[in-house]
Amino acid sequence: MLELLKSNNPADIAFAKHLLKTRYIEVFELDVHISNLEGSISLFPIRLMVSDKDIVRAREVLMDNNLLLDKI
């Protein structure tokens, strides 16, 4: 699994998950619970992870929708 996106913005996370799932790219969230526990100080961002085989396609999807600035 590789990190695709890290964000404190729940709208960005939800939009990214929707885009990926509609393209049949499996996505896994990390740090959701700690992010919810810490409240609104945005100390712990939520991370979206995808499999190694899907990372290139997933990055392209997010870049096409302005959620990633460039390829890593």
Phi and psi restraints in degrees (range 20) as a CNS / XPLOR table:
assign (resid 1 and name C) (resid 2 and name N)
       (resid 2 and name CA) (resid 2 and name C) 1.0 -123.1 20.0 2
assign (resid 2 and name N) (resid 2 and name CA)
       (resid 2 and name C) (resid 3 and name N) 1.0 146.8 20.0 2
assign (resid 2 and name C) (resid 3 and name N)
       (resid 3 and name CA) (resid 3 and name C) 1.0 -73.2 20.0 2
assign (resid 3 and name N) (resid 3 and name CA)
       (resid 3 and name C) (resid 4 and name N) 1.0 128.0 20.0 2
assign (resid 3 and name C) (resid 4 and name N)
       (resid 4 and name CA) (resid 4 and name C) 1.0 -102.1 20.0 2
assign (resid 4 and name N) (resid 4 and name CA)
       (resid 4 and name C) (resid 5 and name N) 1.0 -43.9 20.0 2
assign (resid 4 and name C) (resid 5 and name N)
       (resid 5 and name CA) (resid 5 and name C) 1.0 -147.9 20.0 2
assign (resid 5 and name N) (resid 5 and name CA)
       (resid 5 and name C) (resid 6 and name N) 1.0 141.7 20.0 2
assign (resid 5 and name C) (resid 6 and name N)
       (resid 6 and name CA) (resid 6 and name C) 1.0 -129.8 20.0 2
assign (resid 6 and name N) (resid 6 and name CA)
       (resid 6 and name C) (resid 7 and name N) 1.0 124.5 20.0 2
assign (resid 6 and name C) (resid 7 and name N)
       (resid 7 and name CA) (resid 7 and name C) 1.0 -153.8 20.0 2
assign (resid 7 and name N) (resid 7 and name CA)
       (resid 7 and name C) (resid 8 and name N) 1.0 148.6 20.0 2
assign (resid 7 and name C) (resid 8 and name N)
       (resid 8 and name CA) (resid 8 and name C) 1.0 -92.9 20.0 2
assign (resid 8 and name N) (resid 8 and name CA)
       (resid 8 and name C) (resid 9 and name N) 1.0 -6.6 20.0 2
assign (resid 8 and name C) (resid 9 and name N)
       (resid 9 and name CA) (resid 9 and name C) 1.0 -91.2 20.0 2
assign (resid 9 and name N) (resid 9 and name CA)
       (resid 9 and name C) (resid 10 and name N) 1.0 111.8 20.0 2
assign (resid 9 and name C) (resid 10 and name N)
       (resid 10 and name CA) (resid 10 and name C) 1.0 -63.6 20.0 2
assign (resid 10 and name N) (resid 10 and name CA)
       (resid 10 and name C) (resid 11 and name N) 1.0 -27.6 20.0 2
assign (resid 10 and name C) (resid 11 and name N)
       (resid 11 and name CA) (resid 11 and name C) 1.0 -68.2 20.0 2
assign (resid 11 and name N) (resid 11 and name CA)
       (resid 11 and name C) (resid 12 and name N) 1.0 -41.2 20.0 2
assign (resid 11 and name C) (resid 12 and name N)
       (resid 12 and name CA) (resid 12 and name C) 1.0 -63.2 20.0 2
assign (resid 12 and name N) (resid 12 and name CA)
       (resid 12 and name C) (resid 13 and name N) 1.0 -42.1 20.0 2
assign (resid 12 and name C) (resid 13 and name N)
       (resid 13 and name CA) (resid 13 and name C) 1.0 -63.3 20.0 2
assign (resid 13 and name N) (resid 13 and name CA)
       (resid 13 and name C) (resid 14 and name N) 1.0 -47.0 20.0 2
assign (resid 13 and name C) (resid 14 and name N)
       (resid 14 and name CA) (resid 14 and name C) 1.0 -63.4 20.0 2
assign (resid 14 and name N) (resid 14 and name CA)
       (resid 14 and name C) (resid 15 and name N) 1.0 -42.3 20.0 2
assign (resid 14 and name C) (resid 15 and name N)
       (resid 15 and name CA) (resid 15 and name C) 1.0 -65.3 20.0 2
assign (resid 15 and name N) (resid 15 and name CA)
       (resid 15 and name C) (resid 16 and name N) 1.0 -44.3 20.0 2
assign (resid 15 and name C) (resid 16 and name N)
       (resid 16 and name CA) (resid 16 and name C) 1.0 -61.6 20.0 2
assign (resid 16 and name N) (resid 16 and name CA)
       (resid 16 and name C) (resid 17 and name N) 1.0 -44.9 20.0 2
assign (resid 16 and name C) (resid 17 and name N)
       (resid 17 and name CA) (resid 17 and name C) 1.0 -60.3 20.0 2
assign (resid 17 and name N) (resid 17 and name CA)
       (resid 17 and name C) (resid 18 and name N) 1.0 -42.5 20.0 2
assign (resid 17 and name C) (resid 18 and name N)
       (resid 18 and name CA) (resid 18 and name C) 1.0 -62.1 20.0 2
assign (resid 18 and name N) (resid 18 and name CA)
       (resid 18 and name C) (resid 19 and name N) 1.0 -47.6 20.0 2
assign (resid 18 and name C) (resid 19 and name N)
       (resid 19 and name CA) (resid 19 and name C) 1.0 -58.7 20.0 2
assign (resid 19 and name N) (resid 19 and name CA)
       (resid 19 and name C) (resid 20 and name N) 1.0 -43.6 20.0 2
assign (resid 19 and name C) (resid 20 and name N)
       (resid 20 and name CA) (resid 20 and name C) 1.0 -70.5 20.0 2
assign (resid 20 and name N) (resid 20 and name CA)
       (resid 20 and name C) (resid 21 and name N) 1.0 -43.1 20.0 2
assign (resid 20 and name C) (resid 21 and name N)
       (resid 21 and name CA) (resid 21 and name C) 1.0 -66.0 20.0 2
assign (resid 21 and name N) (resid 21 and name CA)
       (resid 21 and name C) (resid 22 and name N) 1.0 -35.0 20.0 2
assign (resid 21 and name C) (resid 22 and name N)
       (resid 22 and name CA) (resid 22 and name C) 1.0 -70.4 20.0 2
assign (resid 22 and name N) (resid 22 and name CA)
       (resid 22 and name C) (resid 23 and name N) 1.0 -15.8 20.0 2
assign (resid 22 and name C) (resid 23 and name N)
       (resid 23 and name CA) (resid 23 and name C) 1.0 -104.9 20.0 2
assign (resid 23 and name N) (resid 23 and name CA)
       (resid 23 and name C) (resid 24 and name N) 1.0 16.2 20.0 2
assign (resid 23 and name C) (resid 24 and name N)
       (resid 24 and name CA) (resid 24 and name C) 1.0 59.1 20.0 2
assign (resid 24 and name N) (resid 24 and name CA)
       (resid 24 and name C) (resid 25 and name N) 1.0 37.4 20.0 2
assign (resid 24 and name C) (resid 25 and name N)
       (resid 25 and name CA) (resid 25 and name C) 1.0 -104.8 20.0 2
assign (resid 25 and name N) (resid 25 and name CA)
       (resid 25 and name C) (resid 26 and name N) 1.0 118.7 20.0 2
assign (resid 25 and name C) (resid 26 and name N)
       (resid 26 and name CA) (resid 26 and name C) 1.0 -72.8 20.0 2
assign (resid 26 and name N) (resid 26 and name CA)
       (resid 26 and name C) (resid 27 and name N) 1.0 131.8 20.0 2
assign (resid 26 and name C) (resid 27 and name N)
       (resid 27 and name CA) (resid 27 and name C) 1.0 -127.4 20.0 2
assign (resid 27 and name N) (resid 27 and name CA)
       (resid 27 and name C) (resid 28 and name N) 1.0 143.9 20.0 2
assign (resid 27 and name C) (resid 28 and name N)
       (resid 28 and name CA) (resid 28 and name C) 1.0 -128.5 20.0 2
assign (resid 28 and name N) (resid 28 and name CA)
       (resid 28 and name C) (resid 29 and name N) 1.0 133.3 20.0 2
assign (resid 28 and name C) (resid 29 and name N)
       (resid 29 and name CA) (resid 29 and name C) 1.0 -95.2 20.0 2
assign (resid 29 and name N) (resid 29 and name CA)
       (resid 29 and name C) (resid 30 and name N) 1.0 136.3 20.0 2
assign (resid 29 and name C) (resid 30 and name N)
       (resid 30 and name CA) (resid 30 and name C) 1.0 -118.5 20.0 2
assign (resid 30 and name N) (resid 30 and name CA)
       (resid 30 and name C) (resid 31 and name N) 1.0 150.8 20.0 2
assign (resid 30 and name C) (resid 31 and name N)
       (resid 31 and name CA) (resid 31 and name C) 1.0 68.9 20.0 2
assign (resid 31 and name N) (resid 31 and name CA)
       (resid 31 and name C) (resid 32 and name N) 1.0 20.8 20.0 2
assign (resid 31 and name C) (resid 32 and name N)
       (resid 32 and name CA) (resid 32 and name C) 1.0 -65.8 20.0 2
assign (resid 32 and name N) (resid 32 and name CA)
       (resid 32 and name C) (resid 33 and name N) 1.0 -46.7 20.0 2
assign (resid 32 and name C) (resid 33 and name N)
       (resid 33 and name CA) (resid 33 and name C) 1.0 -67.6 20.0 2
assign (resid 33 and name N) (resid 33 and name CA)
       (resid 33 and name C) (resid 34 and name N) 1.0 -43.2 20.0 2
assign (resid 33 and name C) (resid 34 and name N)
       (resid 34 and name CA) (resid 34 and name C) 1.0 -67.5 20.0 2
assign (resid 34 and name N) (resid 34 and name CA)
       (resid 34 and name C) (resid 35 and name N) 1.0 -34.5 20.0 2
assign (resid 34 and name C) (resid 35 and name N)
       (resid 35 and name CA) (resid 35 and name C) 1.0 -64.3 20.0 2
assign (resid 35 and name N) (resid 35 and name CA)
       (resid 35 and name C) (resid 36 and name N) 1.0 -39.9 20.0 2
assign (resid 35 and name C) (resid 36 and name N)
       (resid 36 and name CA) (resid 36 and name C) 1.0 -70.2 20.0 2
assign (resid 36 and name N) (resid 36 and name CA)
       (resid 36 and name C) (resid 37 and name N) 1.0 -35.4 20.0 2
assign (resid 36 and name C) (resid 37 and name N)
       (resid 37 and name CA) (resid 37 and name C) 1.0 -68.6 20.0 2
assign (resid 37 and name N) (resid 37 and name CA)
       (resid 37 and name C) (resid 38 and name N) 1.0 -36.8 20.0 2
assign (resid 37 and name C) (resid 38 and name N)
       (resid 38 and name CA) (resid 38 and name C) 1.0 -77.3 20.0 2
assign (resid 38 and name N) (resid 38 and name CA)
       (resid 38 and name C) (resid 39 and name N) 1.0 -8.0 20.0 2
assign (resid 38 and name C) (resid 39 and name N)
       (resid 39 and name CA) (resid 39 and name C) 1.0 80.9 20.0 2
assign (resid 39 and name N) (resid 39 and name CA)
       (resid 39 and name C) (resid 40 and name N) 1.0 -140.8 20.0 2
assign (resid 39 and name C) (resid 40 and name N)
       (resid 40 and name CA) (resid 40 and name C) 1.0 -98.2 20.0 2
assign (resid 40 and name N) (resid 40 and name CA)
       (resid 40 and name C) (resid 41 and name N) 1.0 14.0 20.0 2
assign (resid 40 and name C) (resid 41 and name N)
       (resid 41 and name CA) (resid 41 and name C) 1.0 -83.8 20.0 2
assign (resid 41 and name N) (resid 41 and name CA)
       (resid 41 and name C) (resid 42 and name N) 1.0 -7.7 20.0 2
assign (resid 41 and name C) (resid 42 and name N)
       (resid 42 and name CA) (resid 42 and name C) 1.0 58.1 20.0 2
assign (resid 42 and name N) (resid 42 and name CA)
       (resid 42 and name C) (resid 43 and name N) 1.0 39.3 20.0 2
assign (resid 42 and name C) (resid 43 and name N)
       (resid 43 and name CA) (resid 43 and name C) 1.0 -79.7 20.0 2
assign (resid 43 and name N) (resid 43 and name CA)
       (resid 43 and name C) (resid 44 and name N) 1.0 -34.2 20.0 2
assign (resid 43 and name C) (resid 44 and name N)
       (resid 44 and name CA) (resid 44 and name C) 1.0 -118.4 20.0 2
assign (resid 44 and name N) (resid 44 and name CA)
       (resid 44 and name C) (resid 45 and name N) 1.0 105.0 20.0 2
assign (resid 44 and name C) (resid 45 and name N)
       (resid 45 and name CA) (resid 45 and name C) 1.0 -73.8 20.0 2
assign (resid 45 and name N) (resid 45 and name CA)
       (resid 45 and name C) (resid 46 and name N) 1.0 156.5 20.0 2
assign (resid 45 and name C) (resid 46 and name N)
       (resid 46 and name CA) (resid 46 and name C) 1.0 -85.2 20.0 2
assign (resid 46 and name N) (resid 46 and name CA)
       (resid 46 and name C) (resid 47 and name N) 1.0 138.4 20.0 2
assign (resid 46 and name C) (resid 47 and name N)
       (resid 47 and name CA) (resid 47 and name C) 1.0 -112.4 20.0 2
assign (resid 47 and name N) (resid 47 and name CA)
       (resid 47 and name C) (resid 48 and name N) 1.0 136.4 20.0 2
assign (resid 47 and name C) (resid 48 and name N)
       (resid 48 and name CA) (resid 48 and name C) 1.0 -103.2 20.0 2
assign (resid 48 and name N) (resid 48 and name CA)
       (resid 48 and name C) (resid 49 and name N) 1.0 129.9 20.0 2
assign (resid 48 and name C) (resid 49 and name N)
       (resid 49 and name CA) (resid 49 and name C) 1.0 -116.9 20.0 2
assign (resid 49 and name N) (resid 49 and name CA)
       (resid 49 and name C) (resid 50 and name N) 1.0 144.7 20.0 2
assign (resid 49 and name C) (resid 50 and name N)
       (resid 50 and name CA) (resid 50 and name C) 1.0 -133.6 20.0 2
assign (resid 50 and name N) (resid 50 and name CA)
       (resid 50 and name C) (resid 51 and name N) 1.0 163.6 20.0 2
assign (resid 50 and name C) (resid 51 and name N)
       (resid 51 and name CA) (resid 51 and name C) 1.0 -70.0 20.0 2
assign (resid 51 and name N) (resid 51 and name CA)
       (resid 51 and name C) (resid 52 and name N) 1.0 157.2 20.0 2
assign (resid 51 and name C) (resid 52 and name N)
       (resid 52 and name CA) (resid 52 and name C) 1.0 -55.9 20.0 2
assign (resid 52 and name N) (resid 52 and name CA)
       (resid 52 and name C) (resid 53 and name N) 1.0 -38.3 20.0 2
assign (resid 52 and name C) (resid 53 and name N)
       (resid 53 and name CA) (resid 53 and name C) 1.0 -72.0 20.0 2
assign (resid 53 and name N) (resid 53 and name CA)
       (resid 53 and name C) (resid 54 and name N) 1.0 -20.2 20.0 2
assign (resid 53 and name C) (resid 54 and name N)
       (resid 54 and name CA) (resid 54 and name C) 1.0 -102.8 20.0 2
assign (resid 54 and name N) (resid 54 and name CA)
       (resid 54 and name C) (resid 55 and name N) 1.0 -3.4 20.0 2
assign (resid 54 and name C) (resid 55 and name N)
       (resid 55 and name CA) (resid 55 and name C) 1.0 -62.4 20.0 2
assign (resid 55 and name N) (resid 55 and name CA)
       (resid 55 and name C) (resid 56 and name N) 1.0 -41.5 20.0 2
assign (resid 55 and name C) (resid 56 and name N)
       (resid 56 and name CA) (resid 56 and name C) 1.0 -65.4 20.0 2
assign (resid 56 and name N) (resid 56 and name CA)
       (resid 56 and name C) (resid 57 and name N) 1.0 -47.8 20.0 2
assign (resid 56 and name C) (resid 57 and name N)
       (resid 57 and name CA) (resid 57 and name C) 1.0 -64.7 20.0 2
assign (resid 57 and name N) (resid 57 and name CA)
       (resid 57 and name C) (resid 58 and name N) 1.0 -39.6 20.0 2
assign (resid 57 and name C) (resid 58 and name N)
       (resid 58 and name CA) (resid 58 and name C) 1.0 -64.4 20.0 2
assign (resid 58 and name N) (resid 58 and name CA)
       (resid 58 and name C) (resid 59 and name N) 1.0 -42.0 20.0 2
assign (resid 58 and name C) (resid 59 and name N)
       (resid 59 and name CA) (resid 59 and name C) 1.0 -63.3 20.0 2
assign (resid 59 and name N) (resid 59 and name CA)
       (resid 59 and name C) (resid 60 and name N) 1.0 -40.2 20.0 2
assign (resid 59 and name C) (resid 60 and name N)
       (resid 60 and name CA) (resid 60 and name C) 1.0 -62.4 20.0 2
assign (resid 60 and name N) (resid 60 and name CA)
       (resid 60 and name C) (resid 61 and name N) 1.0 -41.9 20.0 2
assign (resid 60 and name C) (resid 61 and name N)
       (resid 61 and name CA) (resid 61 and name C) 1.0 -60.8 20.0 2
assign (resid 61 and name N) (resid 61 and name CA)
       (resid 61 and name C) (resid 62 and name N) 1.0 -47.0 20.0 2
assign (resid 61 and name C) (resid 62 and name N)
       (resid 62 and name CA) (resid 62 and name C) 1.0 -69.5 20.0 2
assign (resid 62 and name N) (resid 62 and name CA)
       (resid 62 and name C) (resid 63 and name N) 1.0 -36.6 20.0 2
assign (resid 62 and name C) (resid 63 and name N)
       (resid 63 and name CA) (resid 63 and name C) 1.0 -65.4 20.0 2
assign (resid 63 and name N) (resid 63 and name CA)
       (resid 63 and name C) (resid 64 and name N) 1.0 -39.3 20.0 2
assign (resid 63 and name C) (resid 64 and name N)
       (resid 64 and name CA) (resid 64 and name C) 1.0 -63.4 20.0 2
assign (resid 64 and name N) (resid 64 and name CA)
       (resid 64 and name C) (resid 65 and name N) 1.0 -22.6 20.0 2
assign (resid 64 and name C) (resid 65 and name N)
       (resid 65 and name CA) (resid 65 and name C) 1.0 -111.3 20.0 2
assign (resid 65 and name N) (resid 65 and name CA)
       (resid 65 and name C) (resid 66 and name N) 1.0 20.4 20.0 2
assign (resid 65 and name C) (resid 66 and name N)
       (resid 66 and name CA) (resid 66 and name C) 1.0 59.7 20.0 2
assign (resid 66 and name N) (resid 66 and name CA)
       (resid 66 and name C) (resid 67 and name N) 1.0 32.4 20.0 2
assign (resid 66 and name C) (resid 67 and name N)
       (resid 67 and name CA) (resid 67 and name C) 1.0 -100.3 20.0 2
assign (resid 67 and name N) (resid 67 and name CA)
       (resid 67 and name C) (resid 68 and name N) 1.0 -14.8 20.0 2
assign (resid 67 and name C) (resid 68 and name N)
       (resid 68 and name CA) (resid 68 and name C) 1.0 -128.1 20.0 2
assign (resid 68 and name N) (resid 68 and name CA)
       (resid 68 and name C) (resid 69 and name N) 1.0 141.2 20.0 2
assign (resid 68 and name C) (resid 69 and name N)
       (resid 69 and name CA) (resid 69 and name C) 1.0 -82.8 20.0 2
assign (resid 69 and name N) (resid 69 and name CA)
       (resid 69 and name C) (resid 70 and name N) 1.0 -39.1 20.0 2
assign (resid 69 and name C) (resid 70 and name N)
       (resid 70 and name CA) (resid 70 and name C) 1.0 -157.8 20.0 2
assign (resid 70 and name N) (resid 70 and name CA)
       (resid 70 and name C) (resid 71 and name N) 1.0 170.0 20.0 2
assign (resid 70 and name C) (resid 71 and name N)
       (resid 71 and name CA) (resid 71 and name C) 1.0 -72.7 20.0 2
assign (resid 71 and name N) (resid 71 and name CA)
       (resid 71 and name C) (resid 72 and name N) 1.0 146.3 20.0 2
